[in-house]
């Protein structure tokens, strides 16, 4: 029997927990940790060790105005030594904050923009072989401006942020020509272009559950070593 095809309701990624034998925090960072975990693929199977970044997850926002333009921001990213065109995004590091509320906060802080209509655009694991980071990208429409007195003071790399409105089709061209490299921007721009074909009616509500986010999984205490 073959695998279900893309048109099947059953087609898609699925949870697949394996037996966890132990976990140790190798490095405890300011934002995320590096952990080493031992697990087995089957009961009684070989113990496998993998090191990865334990990440709190993040949200991002593709803003679309009434003229069919998307809002891109240019920001320096030190690990790759490049100024990248991205979409507003940020960590899920506020306890008790709803995902869409975090997205609205990041949009206001990074772009001085508000939005009245929100939908889930796409969900991603940015580097599932080396990080637990899950990213949810929202489509935001019905935009407005954050009042001048309420605007966030941006510091460090964020102080250099440049904002630009770009036609969605021009943004797609930039992705396909290799001029945009941010994974959240690439995925969001291409997904928005596809979703536009039927007027965005198939997008999920902003409050759609997100079971893949790390907060929905059982987690071990920082630095704990477990034997099973």
SVG drawing of the C-alpha trace seen along z (x, -y; Angstrom):
<svg xmlns="http://www.w3.org/2000/svg" viewBox="-13 -61 42 65">
<polyline fill="none" stroke="black" stroke-width="0.4" points="0.0,0.0 1.4,-3.4 1.6,-6.5 -1.4,-8.8 -1.2,-11.4 -1.3,-15.2 -5.0,-15.2 -5.7,-12.9 -7.2,-14.2 -4.6,-12.1 -1.6,-13.6 0.5,-15.7 3.1,-15.7 2.1,-14.0 3.3,-13.7 5.7,-10.8 7.0,-10.7 9.8,-8.2 11.1,-6.8 13.3,-9.4 16.1,-7.9 17.8,-11.1 18.3,-14.8 21.0,-17.2 21.5,-20.9 24.9,-21.3 24.7,-25.1 22.3,-27.5 21.9,-30.7 20.2,-34.0 17.4,-33.1 17.7,-29.4 19.6,-26.4 21.6,-23.6 20.5,-20.2 21.7,-16.7 19.0,-14.0 19.2,-10.2 16.2,-8.3 15.4,-5.1 13.3,-4.7 11.7,-1.4 11.3,0.1 14.6,1.8 16.2,0.3 19.6,-1.4 20.2,-4.5 20.6,-7.5 22.1,-10.8 21.2,-14.1 22.2,-17.7 19.9,-20.5 18.7,-24.0 15.7,-24.1 13.8,-27.1 10.7,-28.9 9.2,-29.3 8.3,-32.5 5.6,-34.3 5.9,-36.4 3.5,-38.6 3.0,-39.2 1.2,-42.6 -0.9,-43.1 -2.4,-46.5 -5.3,-47.4 -3.0,-48.1 -1.7,-44.5 1.6,-45.4 3.4,-43.6 5.5,-45.2 9.1,-44.2 11.8,-45.3 15.5,-45.3 17.6,-44.2 21.2,-43.2 21.7,-39.5 25.1,-38.9 25.4,-35.1 25.1,-35.4 26.8,-38.8 24.0,-40.2 21.2,-42.8 18.1,-40.7 14.7,-41.7 12.3,-40.1 8.8,-40.3 8.1,-41.4 8.7,-38.6 9.7,-37.8 10.1,-35.2 7.3,-33.7 9.0,-34.6 6.1,-36.2 4.4,-33.8 0.7,-33.4 0.6,-35.5 -1.6,-34.2 0.2,-33.5 -1.8,-36.1 -1.4,-38.6 2.4,-38.1 2.3,-38.6 0.3,-41.9 2.8,-43.1 5.8,-42.3 4.1,-44.1 3.6,-47.2 7.1,-47.1 9.0,-46.5 6.9,-48.3 4.6,-50.7 1.6,-49.1 -1.7,-47.6 -4.1,-45.3 -7.8,-44.5 -8.0,-41.2 -5.8,-38.2 -5.5,-34.7 -2.9,-31.9 -0.9,-31.9 1.6,-29.0 3.3,-27.0 7.0,-26.0 9.8,-24.3 12.7,-26.4 15.5,-23.8 14.0,-20.6 17.2,-18.7 19.0,-21.1 16.3,-23.1 12.9,-22.8 11.9,-26.2 8.3,-26.3 7.2,-29.4 3.6,-30.5 3.2,-33.2 0.0,-35.3 -1.5,-37.3 -2.5,-40.7 -4.9,-43.1 -7.0,-46.1 -3.9,-48.0 -3.4,-51.2 -0.6,-53.1 0.5,-52.9 0.1,-56.4 3.4,-58.3 3.3,-58.5 2.8,-54.7 5.6,-53.6 8.3,-51.2 11.9,-52.4 14.0,-50.1 17.5,-49.4 20.6,-47.5 20.0,-45.9 16.3,-46.9 17.3,-50.5 18.6,-50.2 15.3,-48.7 14.2,-50.1 10.6,-49.5 9.4,-49.2 6.1,-48.4 6.5,-46.0 4.0,-44.7 3.3,-41.0 4.2,-39.9 7.5,-41.8 8.2,-40.1 7.6,-36.7 10.0,-37.6 12.6,-38.6 12.2,-35.2 12.4,-33.2 15.4,-35.2 17.3,-34.5 17.2,-38.1 15.3,-37.3 16.7,-34.7 14.8,-34.9 12.8,-31.6 9.8,-33.3 9.6,-35.9 10.1,-33.4 7.4,-31.0 5.0,-33.9 5.4,-35.6 4.9,-32.4 2.0,-31.3 0.3,-34.6 0.6,-34.6 -1.1,-31.2 -3.8,-32.2 -4.6,-35.3 -5.8,-33.2 -9.1,-32.5 -9.3,-35.7 -7.7,-34.2 -10.9,-32.3 -9.2,-29.1 -6.9,-30.5 -7.3,-29.3 -8.7,-31.6 -6.1,-33.4 -7.1,-31.3 -6.5,-28.0 -4.7,-25.6 -1.0,-25.1 -0.2,-21.6 3.3,-21.7 4.5,-24.6 7.0,-23.6 4.6,-24.8 2.2,-22.0 4.7,-19.3 5.9,-17.7 9.3,-19.3 12.0,-18.3 13.5,-20.8 16.5,-22.7 19.7,-20.7 17.8,-17.6 19.1,-14.1 16.4,-11.4 16.9,-7.7 14.1,-5.5"/>
</svg>
